[in-house]
Amino acid sequence: MTRYAIPFTRPHRTGREAALVGDALGGDHWRGDGPYTTRAAAMLSPLVGGGKVLLTTSCTHALELTAMLLGVGPGDEVIVPSFTFVSTASAYALRGASIVFADVDPRTLCLDPADVARKVTARTRAVVAVHYAGVAADLDGLAAAAGGAALVEDNAHSLGGAWRDRPLGGFGVMATQSFHDTKNLSCGEGGALVLNDPALHERAEILREKGTNRARFFRGEIDKYTWVDLGSSYLPSDILAAILVAQLEQVKAIQAARHRAWARYHAELAGWAARHEVQQPHVPVAAAHAAHLYWLRVRDLATRQALIAHVAAAGIQATFHYQPLHLSEVGARAGGRPGDCPVSELVADTLVRLPLYADLGDADQDRVLAAVTSFTP
């Protein structure tokens, strides 16, 4: 693998991770739902609108829990953006649902409410809004388009983002988070399920604990636990939760650093982008973004590849992003065809992501800016 002087991403170290992990290791509760898990969930809840938070082993597993809690199965349809990570779709396909791929808004690259409205049917069980790159999808438009279908937020990119001054993660019946090491806050691998409907709380605990009512037993509410539903093991180790607590303790500083880097890209690339008809990110007036990604869109695939190669020659790792799911092997078997989601197809060929992480210093960002602006599309 090529090593770059300036990588695309790098996990932030707060300096507290080792101490908290050591404290967790010094205790006797290494398994899930220990003191650090409880603490991390309590710290996360206000950041996502106050819903109940259950830590999970990944955002993928949190998405799978949403499918189980909604009772998704054969005969149901779930609408997802084609321009997203595979987990957004696979979580529902695993339960037997038919996945309906919708296109994205060309400005925000988030799910397009107009295309959702065209694709909603009486069989639509859920609409999954992905807040791409840290920018909120049009939650007003999606709620209207979804009709009676459940709205789920895939908030993997957007912890700390908002829509109309309300935190993302607090709009859908459920939301999911990611703490993969490419995310703003990380514990290496991890995620969370956010429950905004209290009626789902008890069953979510059961499904997450192998289908048992073990959580009630540990709270002293029952004198023994047993198998009561079909679930699986989605609990992260308390050792990983300790890392997440260290990150959450400094969430404001981490976000501030990322916002500074994002804002500098946006301001200092504006003239170059305008001269060369390169699209920069769009943040709607109603949205407050989470500074997760900074992307540019050039005119075609050849230009995209040339820009990536140009900055790589300067020791800088820029990269493309998702390939449209409706054109994947699985998507094609489900009926996806070229032209079904034209914006997603164009974006997949023309988008470049620049290095962005909390520890991206001014001098390194100078180098990225110089490399990008020395490129003529």
Rosetta blueprint (number, residue, H / E / L):
1 M L
2 T L
3 R L
4 Y L
5 A L
6 I E
7 P L
8 F L
9 T L
10 R L
11 P L
12 H L
13 R L
14 T L
15 G L
16 R L
17 E H
18 A H
19 A H
20 L H
21 V H
22 G H
23 D H
24 A H
25 L H
26 G H
27 G L
28 D L
29 H L
30 W L
31 R L
32 G L
33 D L
34 G L
35 P H
36 Y H
37 T H
38 T H
39 R H
40 A H
41 A H
42 A H
43 M H
44 L H
45 S H
46 P H
47 L H
48 V H
49 G L
50 G L
51 G L
52 K E
53 V E
54 L E
55 L E
56 T E
57 T L
58 S L
59 C H
60 T H
61 H H
62 A H
63 L H
64 E H
65 L H
66 T H
67 A H
68 M H
69 L H
70 L H
71 G L
72 V L
73 G L
74 P L
75 G L
76 D L
77 E E
78 V E
79 I E
80 V E
81 P E
82 S L
83 F L
84 T L
85 F L
86 V L
87 S H
88 T H
89 A H
90 S H
91 A H
92 Y H
93 A H
94 L L
95 R L
96 G L
97 A L
98 S E
99 I E
100 V E
101 F E
102 A E
103 D L
104 V E
105 D L
106 P L
107 R L
108 T L
109 L L
110 C L
111 L E
112 D L
113 P H
114 A H
115 D H
116 V H
117 A H
118 R H
119 K H
120 V L
121 T L
122 A L
123 R L
124 T E
125 R E
126 A E
127 V E
128 V E
129 A E
130 V E
131 H L
132 Y H
133 A H
134 G H
135 V L
136 A L
137 A L
138 D L
139 L H
140 D H
141 G H
142 L H
143 A H
144 A H
145 A H
146 A H
147 G L
148 G L
149 A L
150 A E
151 L E
152 V E
153 E E
154 D E
155 N L
156 A L
157 H L
158 S L
159 L L
160 G L
161 G L
162 A E
163 W E
164 R L
165 D L
166 R E
167 P E
168 L L
169 G L
170 G L
171 F L
172 G L
173 V L
174 M E
175 A E
176 T E
177 Q E
178 S E
179 F L
180 H E
181 D L
182 T L
183 K L
184 N L
185 L L
186 S L
187 C L
188 G E
189 E L
190 G L
191 G E
192 A E
193 L E
194 V E
195 L E
196 N L
197 D L
198 P H
199 A H
200 L H
201 H H
202 E H
203 R H
204 A H
205 E H
206 I H
207 L H
208 R H
209 E E
210 K L
211 G L
212 T E
213 N L
214 R H
215 A H
216 R H
217 F H
218 F H
219 R L
220 G L
221 E L
222 I L
223 D L
224 K L
225 Y L
226 T L
227 W E
228 V L
229 D L
230 L L
231 G L
232 S L
233 S E
234 Y L
235 L L
236 P L
237 S L
238 D H
239 I H
240 L H
241 A H
242 A H
243 I H
244 L H
245 V H
246 A H
247 Q H
248 L H
249 E H
250 Q L
251 V H
252 K H
253 A H
254 I H
255 Q H
256 A H
257 A H
258 R H
259 H H
260 R H
261 A H
262 W H
263 A H
264 R H
265 Y H
266 H H
267 A H
268 E H
269 L L
270 A H
271 G H
272 W H
273 A H
274 A H
275 R H
276 H L
277 E L
278 V L
279 Q E
280 Q L
281 P L
282 H L
283 V L
284 P L
285 V L
286 A L
287 A E
288 A E
289 H L
290 A L
291 A L
292 H L
293 L L
294 Y E
295 W E
296 L E
297 R E
298 V L
299 R L
300 D L
301 L H
302 A H
303 T H
304 R H
305 Q H
306 A H
307 L H
308 I H
309 A H
310 H H
311 V H
312 A H
313 A L
314 A L
315 G L
316 I E
317 Q L
318 A L
319 T E
320 F L
321 H L
322 Y L
323 Q L
324 P L
325 L H
326 H H
327 L H
328 S L
329 E H
330 V H
331 G H
332 A H
333 R H
334 A L
335 G L
336 G L
337 R L
338 P L
339 G L
340 D L
341 C L
342 P H
343 V H
344 S H
345 E H
346 L H
347 V H
348 A H
349 D H
350 T H
351 L E
352 V E
353 R E
354 L E
355 P L
356 L L
357 Y L
358 A L
359 D L
360 L L
361 G L
362 D H
363 A H
364 D H
365 Q H
366 D H
367 R H
368 V H
369 L H
370 A H
371 A H
372 V H
373 T H
374 S L
375 F L
376 T L
377 P L
